[in-house]
Amino acid sequence: MPGISRFFGIVIYMYANDHGPVKHFHAEYNGHWAKYSFDGDLIKGGLPRKQERLVLAWAEIHREDLESNWKCGGPCATRTHRAA
């Protein structure tokens, strides 16, 4: 499963076969994982606070990319972004 974005050790995923009623994405960092709605609500799991803030800021900036990926059923429209 390819990540749709990587930054500061965080990987963002969207699974093609995981389209429930709530639009969401997955984030992983150093053995921690979480599932967030596009609105930034934590659905399951959890990340350290600092990484969670980074993920939520990323989600706000890339909302259109998330919506595009959701419509096509997975990682198809979002470019991979890397932070230095």
Salt bridges, closest charged atoms under 4 A:
ASP18 OD2 - HIS24 NE2 3.00
ASP18 OD2 - HIS26 NE2 2.76
ASP39 OD1 - ARG63 NH1 3.01
ASP65 OD2 - HIS62 ND1 3.22
ASP65 OD2 - ARG79 NH2 3.95
GLU67 OE1 - LYS23 NZ 2.78
GLU67 OE2 - ARG63 NE 3.10
